[in-house]
Amino acid sequence: MLSERVCKIKPSATLAMDTKAKAMKAKGLDIVNFGVGEPDFDTPDHIKEAAIKAIREGFTKYTAVGGIDELKDAIIAKLKNDNGIDYAREEIIVSCGAKHSLYNIAQALYGPGDEVLIPSPYWVSYPDQVLLSDAVPVFVHTTEADSFMLKTELLESKITKKTKALILNSPSNPTGFIYDRKALEAIAAIAVKHNIYVIADEVYEKLVYDGHEHISIASLGKEIKALTIVVNALSKSHAMTGWRIGYAAGPKDIIKAMTNIQSQSTSNPNSIAQKAAVTALTGPQDSVGIMRAEFDKRRKFLVDGLNNIKGIRCLPPTGAFYVFPNVSALYGKKAGQRQINSSLDFALYLLEEAKVALVHGEAFGDDNYIRISYATSMENIEKALGRIREAVARLG
């Protein structure tokens, strides 16, 4: 008999769609995969060389549970230089990716009956991690008209005596939008007023466009910093998804609790990947700029292409590598005996009939949308746009 806890959750929709697309590809089908959020760039050579050096020097044993001091110091310098926030070693933990950091936070902070505010649309793992902690996810809806930013009056209306934390993802997965300083200041004031924690997921901070600036909410003052746990990783910024290095920075009592939890689950993050991460943070950053410039070109091309397909409306995102087009105008239409009544219907239609994989918006908390990752080549984007255009034209 499975535990009640595990029965509350479901598999990651993004990984499930990716698995289905790969299975179809393995059968010889030509699938364009827009589903998974993974840079198509290789990890830069100087980072790989640091890992090889670590192997050759025998740095292949257990490390301290929360990460080596050399990496913690590199993270501290990064947070100070990039984000204007000061931390000490005991306020830093390195984990097996940002998802692991977020899971450790959930286990350390949330308990039965606690309410955790999650703006929707949201990254698929947030609600399930809350549920795994026997806490209650409370969704705060955001709209396209507001660039998917929280309206403070709605946020405050959702706060109760049971509210423990707010999860804030900027730049956002799935929408690609960024919170500006004014919005962050308003959210910070509410968090301080009600004494609730802010979990600031900032893994896409290096991928911002059109002159926008990423601002960490923890940098807005001592009071909000004391309530904020900043989460970041090298997966997106340095094309290191498989290396599994993420980190969190926050109050030392919370970080200590997270370290204790980690000691009983994974122990330390991979020793070799930690050495590579030091080089990623302290070495040349040219590759980050090159990647961002290429993503920006793809973003513009994809948004223009989608907006030229009747029935699809797509705002240009300001960060990350996702677009979140509204496809609700297509609901009720048919292709043969197949009717499109939801984002899942449309996603399956495109996968099975157009051989384009993407993720239905319902998985992110808004059924009017689909999520497309442009972390793929311009050739694939152009091919997929043609297929989507043809598939939509067949709907009537």
Steps between C-alpha positions, in 0.01 A plus 500: 500500500652832393520792738225760496766760423611351171141456384453878511756573230537435128800460268655814352295590191802650325704183542201281409452684169874486434499124561210449259671713233826305538315169475344614172839617376650160588244346262647706218252789503631851434399680821580864577521512878395831656417331829798486732671805653861417422754714313607336174852639550783285627663570837795738432837327462673674789232366735538148363877524535462592869298181551761290319773658716302415814473137390871476422590651835280250681233745616249216493414446867225626728501873571329703770124442475418861410780545248872577501615834642660596168162477326316673783748787475448521122121514559542769766708710258244447223208608720687810614626604156192413293217553747636735768429258787746401774505147640734291716594135446251376757225670298576298184416141403592323176257229386440264208338765280256782579211250517682327787556837669128575474410156634733549798336837570155341489605227741669748735226767503156356424289282727148357521241772441750767397392697193749587226407768248583412140437748218343329200608419236772316695783257448353151520699380803403775744157365601616141526797589721259685730269197508792270580555711811135448605441872445236668282575679170292818462497636146499872425393555141689741275389618157644572159369858531733551799796328332438212740610705801325471836244765584580594857137536611426145382814370667410659830145365482638146489705536818363329812636408842618174344704666222865395534665603175473640148684340209620768258653399168661779297573468211208261487463148376260466315410859403847646443411825678702695758391687810615861491631692802170670578311169508768336713499788749122465540528124551785545747292746704215247522736216599657711775161625622365145535832335593491240223799345328579564133655216302671686214566263211746689279645227279433694177650830621774508233245469218329841478426708189396839364707690757318351798686445825475208737460613860516266797231578755751424777700806395218741591578534870596322822144410598413323175843337480438341841182341359640395159663179385664560161524196273721482193695250290751465218269283287352774282766771516796275418329212312568261790164326545647152542769610745229556765636797692258742663524710811302698753586801714302609804476523878756269660246307712305407185817413310613282792166318497527448125852363545377253762226382263749467215732297723224241535404493131775556244798596719723738303455611139732336247860589592620532139205718400573728797854564370358570154248741658780699663652557157157579352449779753853638515622445143416674171130582453510556123294188432210639705477808280529296180221269613278791604547677164405184311194441719395859438507449121294183532256670736424779253468264205270261689273773639461657156427160345240405758322834477465445124297183559128575522360398837830530690601807703846526654647778712878545465656368823770700675705213639578125517459294178126439485202654327151450642255558215125521551328236285150513650358649178553158343284316754187347353661455158539161331731314268301205370355322805753662731374798702721743691345591835806556719871570501567127540284423195697754299839376627413140413363607160828676418710208624307227321399684182773763455787323680563804722543442874413771751329515842134575567430806715272311737813340649615850597165609637340673198317298238482786248870474414777272381869522588761493228872486579724673247808326639539335161647597164360766271461227237276302737298810589442583133400139424265483799333832418420369153352183645295688762370738233386210284346314793304807613384565143342152500284591799155625416 
